Amino acid sequence: MKAIFVTGGKQYYVSEGDTIFVEKLNVEAGSDVEFTDVLMVDGKVGTPNVLGAKVICTAEKNGKSKKIVVFKYRPKKKYRKTQGHRQPYTKLVVKKIVG
């Protein structure tokens, strides 16, 4: 069974047993998360959501991704700025798709 759901302003195409990384959710590791904003389940498309459908996931861990370096530079102006960023994420395992 496959589904498309929305979280953190992004759409994810998943099937049961998949592991995905989403924008950080306010949940603890080991707890279940239920997404009801489901756009498609097995080819059945809703307008805008499929009624009664949900994706149940287990939060495996919360963490931060690898550091990226943001370097700003203006030629001939003596302007240089270096900044780092680590995006927080939540690792989810799709347990069940209902719909």
N, CA, C and O of each residue as an XYZ file, in Angstrom:
396
protein
N       0.846     -1.178      0.000
C       0.000      0.000      0.000
C       0.892      1.243      0.000
O       1.845      1.322      0.775
N       0.591      2.199     -0.854
C       1.377      3.420     -0.968
C       0.493      4.623     -0.692
O      -0.720      4.584     -0.897
N       1.131      5.706     -0.217
C       0.377      6.920      0.102
C       1.259      8.146     -0.070
O       2.486      8.064     -0.023
N       0.603      9.287     -0.272
C       1.274     10.581     -0.275
C       0.649     11.398      0.846
O      -0.569     11.570      0.892
N       1.498     11.908      1.761
C       0.999     12.757      2.840
C       1.849     14.006      2.953
O       2.943     14.083      2.394
N       1.329     14.993      3.691
C       1.979     16.300      3.814
C       2.379     16.532      5.262
O       1.587     16.320      6.181
N       3.625     16.972      5.453
C       4.079     17.435      6.757
C       5.233     18.401      6.541
O       6.087     18.174      5.684
N       5.260     19.464      7.306
C       6.332     20.442      7.201
C       6.364     21.162      5.867
O       7.420     21.628      5.440
N       5.209     21.260      5.197
C       5.147     21.935      3.921
C       5.673     21.129      2.750
O       5.815     21.659      1.648
N       5.966     19.848      2.973
C       6.483     18.988      1.911
C       5.598     17.749      1.786
O       4.928     17.349      2.737
N       5.609     17.150      0.591
C       4.848     15.937      0.343
C       5.796     14.740      0.306
O       6.889     14.818     -0.255
N       5.364     13.634      0.909
C       6.180     12.424      0.976
C       5.397     11.249      0.399
O       4.246     11.020      0.771
N       6.029     10.503     -0.518
C       5.452      9.320     -1.150
C       6.052      8.108     -0.456
O       7.243      7.837     -0.606
N       5.239      7.372      0.307
C       5.760      6.300      1.151
C       4.950      5.017      0.973
O       3.829      5.026      0.464
N       5.552      3.931      1.406
C       4.854      2.661      1.550
C       5.199      2.123      2.939
O       6.079      2.652      3.617
N       4.507      1.082      3.348
C       4.720      0.539      4.690
C       6.136      0.004      4.831
O       6.631     -0.708      3.957
N       6.790      0.353      5.949
C       8.149     -0.096      6.212
C       9.224      0.879      5.772
O      10.398      0.657      6.067
N       8.864      1.957      5.073
C       9.843      2.947      4.616
C      10.375      3.777      5.775
O       9.693      3.979      6.780
N      11.611      4.256      5.616
C      12.226      5.169      6.567
C      12.395      6.519      5.876
O      12.962      6.596      4.786
N      11.902      7.585      6.511
C      11.988      8.919      5.913
C      12.493      9.920      6.948
O      12.363      9.714      8.154
N      13.068     11.002      6.444
C      13.519     12.108      7.283
C      12.639     13.308      6.972
O      12.580     13.753      5.825
N      11.946     13.842      7.994
C      11.041     14.977      7.806
C      11.507     16.152      8.666
O      12.390     16.006      9.511
N      10.901     17.315      8.437
C      11.183     18.476      9.279
C      10.897     18.101     10.734
O      10.009     17.294     11.006
N      11.641     18.679     11.654
C      11.565     18.294     13.069
C      10.140     18.404     13.608
O       9.487     19.441     13.487
N       9.677     17.308     14.205
C       8.371     17.257     14.850
C       8.568     17.283     16.353
O       9.614     16.866     16.852
N       7.583     17.763     17.070
C       7.663     17.884     18.517
C       7.202     16.575     19.177
O       6.210     16.564     19.904
N       7.921     15.480     18.924
C       7.600     14.166     19.491
C       8.870     13.543     20.042
O       9.979     13.909     19.650
N       8.695     12.602     20.953
C       9.844     11.905     21.530
C      10.125     10.634     20.733
O       9.238     10.089     20.077
N      11.358     10.178     20.801
C      11.744      8.955     20.097
C      10.972      7.769     20.663
O      10.826      7.636     21.878
N      10.484      6.918     19.783
C       9.730      5.737     20.191
C       8.231      5.933     20.207
O       7.492      4.956     20.331
N       7.755      7.162     20.086
C       6.316      7.406     20.108
C       5.742      7.350     18.699
O       6.468      7.493     17.715
N       4.427      7.140     18.612
C       3.748      7.069     17.321
C       3.256      8.444     16.893
O       2.854      9.261     17.722
N       3.293      8.687     15.586
C       2.825      9.931     15.000
C       1.794      9.573     13.949
O       2.005      8.652     13.160
N       0.672     10.298     13.931
C      -0.398     10.019     12.991
C      -0.598     11.225     12.075
O      -0.804     12.341     12.550
N      -0.537     10.999     10.765
C      -0.744     12.064      9.787
C      -2.085     11.838      9.102
O      -2.312     10.778      8.518
N      -2.978     12.828      9.168
C      -4.302     12.707      8.557
C      -4.420     13.536      7.282
O      -5.436     13.470      6.590
N      -3.392     14.312      6.968
C      -3.378     15.132      5.757
C      -2.838     14.283      4.601
O      -1.726     14.506      4.122
N      -3.654     13.293      4.155
C      -3.243     12.319      3.144
C      -3.846     12.716      1.795
O      -5.060     12.886      1.681
N      -3.000     12.863      0.779
C      -3.453     13.296     -0.540
C      -3.828     12.140     -1.450
O      -4.694     12.298     -2.311
N      -3.186     10.955     -1.279
C      -3.459      9.806     -2.128
C      -3.180      8.508     -1.366
O      -2.219      8.410     -0.603
N      -4.045      7.516     -1.592
C      -3.825      6.173     -1.053
C      -4.112      5.180     -2.171
O      -5.245      5.091     -2.644
N      -3.096      4.432     -2.598
C      -3.223      3.408     -3.650
C      -3.963      3.911     -4.896
O      -4.853      3.233     -5.408
N      -3.597      5.084     -5.371
C      -4.205      5.614     -6.589
C      -5.513      6.342     -6.375
O      -6.015      6.988     -7.295
N      -6.081      6.253     -5.173
C      -7.333      6.953     -4.861
C      -6.982      8.369     -4.404
O      -6.383      8.557     -3.345
N      -7.356      9.352     -5.204
C      -6.990     10.745     -4.942
C      -8.168     11.459     -4.306
O      -9.310     11.293     -4.735
N      -7.886     12.263     -3.270
C      -8.918     13.043     -2.610
C      -8.940     14.463     -3.111
O      -8.042     14.893     -3.836
N      -9.983     15.203     -2.717
C     -10.100     16.594     -3.119
C     -10.308     17.449     -1.888
O     -11.473     17.588     -1.515
N      -9.359     18.033     -1.217
C      -7.937     17.846     -1.433
C      -7.378     16.638     -0.696
O      -6.319     16.135     -1.071
N      -8.068     16.150      0.356
C      -7.555     15.017      1.136
C      -8.476     13.813      0.992
O      -9.662     13.960      0.697
N      -7.925     12.627      1.202
C      -8.708     11.400      1.207
C      -9.379     11.285      2.571
O      -8.712     11.312      3.605
N     -10.702     11.157      2.563
C     -11.449     11.099      3.822
C     -11.184      9.789      4.559
O     -11.247      8.714      3.962
N     -10.889      9.878      5.854
C     -10.669      8.704      6.683
C      -9.306      8.058      6.538
O      -9.023      7.065      7.208
N      -8.459      8.594      5.684
C      -7.136      7.998      5.485
C      -6.141      8.600      6.467
O      -6.234      9.772      6.829
N      -5.187      7.776      6.889
C      -4.121      8.265      7.764
C      -2.885      7.401      7.606
O      -2.960      6.231      7.230
N      -1.754      8.004      7.901
C      -0.468      7.321      7.863
C       0.072      7.305      9.280
O       0.229      8.359      9.896
N       0.358      6.122      9.802
C       0.848      5.987     11.173
C       2.333      5.646     11.112
O       2.735      4.672     10.475
N       3.147      6.471     11.791
C       4.599      6.308     11.781
C       5.112      6.220     13.210
O       4.441      6.644     14.151
N       6.307      5.666     13.360
C       7.004      5.638     14.633
C       8.226      6.537     14.530
O       9.027      6.408     13.604
N       8.365      7.453     15.493
C       9.518      8.354     15.509
C      10.712      7.587     16.057
O      10.700      7.138     17.203
N      11.750      7.439     15.226
C      12.932      6.699     15.647
C      13.899      7.580     16.417
O      14.407      7.189     17.468
N      14.154      8.792     15.882
C      15.049      9.706     16.598
C      14.900     11.122     16.059
O      14.409     11.330     14.949
N      15.329     12.083     16.853
C      15.439     13.474     16.443
C      16.921     13.799     16.340
O      17.717     13.328     17.153
N      17.293     14.587     15.365
C      18.705     14.909     15.208
C      18.907     16.118     14.330
O      17.962     16.824     13.979
N      20.180     16.346     13.976
C      20.537     17.435     13.082
C      21.321     16.866     11.916
O      22.118     15.942     12.084
N      21.093     17.423     10.724
C      21.800     16.953      9.543
C      23.215     17.517      9.524
O      23.606     18.259     10.425
N      23.980     17.164      8.495
C      25.354     17.633      8.380
C      25.389     19.150      8.239
O      24.452     19.761      7.727
N      26.474     19.741      8.696
C      26.613     21.199      8.630
C      26.891     21.651      7.207
O      27.697     21.059      6.489
N      26.198     22.723      6.818
C      26.506     23.374      5.556
C      27.106     24.736      5.872
O      26.792     25.334      6.902
N      27.961     25.221      4.995
C      28.620     26.508      5.192
C      28.005     27.508      4.224
O      27.948     27.270      3.018
N      27.546     28.634      4.770
C      26.990     29.718      3.972
C      28.043     30.825      3.952
O      28.377     31.383      4.997
N      28.565     31.142      2.768
C      29.611     32.160      2.639
C      29.110     33.275      1.738
O      28.796     33.058      0.568
N      29.040     34.483      2.310
C      28.602     35.654      1.548
C      29.814     36.526      1.258
O      30.685     36.702      2.109
N      29.859     37.072      0.039
C      31.034     37.794     -0.406
C      30.630     38.882     -1.392
O      29.848     38.632     -2.309
N      31.158     40.087     -1.206
C      30.958     41.179     -2.151
C      32.330     41.601     -2.666
O      33.181     42.010     -1.877
N      32.557     41.510     -3.956
C      33.875     41.867     -4.479
C      34.179     43.354     -4.314
O      33.311     44.207     -4.496
N      35.433     43.643     -3.966
C      35.977     45.011     -3.844
C      35.354     45.820     -2.719
O      35.554     47.034     -2.670
N      34.619     45.211     -1.828
C      33.958     45.937     -0.738
C      34.421     45.499      0.643
O      33.924     46.016      1.644
N      35.360     44.558      0.725
C      35.857     44.013      1.998
C      34.724     43.443      2.855
O      34.717     43.597      4.076
N      33.774     42.787      2.201
C      32.654     42.170      2.900
C      32.736     40.663      2.731
O      32.606     40.140      1.624
N      32.953     39.975      3.838
C      32.959     38.521      3.846
C      32.239     38.068      5.108
O      32.497     38.578      6.198
N      31.341     37.112      4.955
C      30.586     36.621      6.105
C      30.431     35.109      5.964
O      29.942     34.621      4.946
N      30.846     34.380      6.978
C      30.732     32.930      6.984
C      29.743     32.534      8.072
O      29.799     33.026      9.199
N      28.837     31.633      7.706
C      27.812     31.205      8.643
C      27.557     29.721      8.427
O      27.582     29.257      7.287
N      27.317     28.972      9.483
C      27.014     27.551      9.379
C      25.562     27.289      9.728
O      24.927     28.082     10.425
N      25.032     26.159      9.236
C      23.643     25.802      9.528
C      23.511     24.283      9.590
O      24.053     23.569      8.746
N      22.788     23.799     10.592
C      22.454     22.381     10.707
C      20.945     22.271     10.850
O      20.373     22.738     11.835
N      20.299     21.652      9.864
C      18.843     21.549      9.847
C      18.385     20.418     10.764
O      18.847     19.287     10.613
N      17.482     20.697     11.720
C      16.953     19.628     12.567
C      15.958     18.754     11.798
O      15.249     19.237     10.915
N      15.913     17.458     12.144
C      15.016     16.525     11.466
C      14.474     15.507     12.458
O      14.966     15.388     13.581
N      13.451     14.773     12.025
C      12.913     13.634     12.757
C      12.922     12.442     11.810
O      12.422     12.528     10.689
N      13.487     11.342     12.260
C      13.542     10.116     11.455
C      12.304      9.287     11.779
O      12.067      8.930     12.933
N      11.512      8.983     10.736
C      10.261      8.242     10.920
C      10.317      6.914     10.178
O      10.931      6.810      9.116
N       9.666      5.897     10.748
C       9.470      4.618     10.083
C       7.965      4.456      9.900
O       7.211      4.508     10.871
N       7.526      4.259      8.656
C       6.101      4.118      8.349
C       5.635      2.742      8.809
O       6.109      1.712      8.330
N       4.688      2.754      9.755
C       4.211      1.513     10.347
C       2.977      0.976      9.625
O       2.897     -0.215      9.325
N       2.011      1.866      9.345
C       0.746      1.422      8.789
C       0.106      2.537      7.975
O       0.205      3.713      8.328
N      -0.549      2.160      6.885
C      -1.309      3.106      6.068
C      -2.763      2.645      6.081
O      -3.076      1.531      5.661
N      -3.652      3.518      6.570
C      -5.070      3.207      6.675
C      -5.816      4.044      5.645
O      -5.613      5.256      5.565
N      -6.668      3.416      4.865
C      -7.410      4.216      3.896
C      -8.057      3.359      2.960
O      -8.740      3.838      2.054
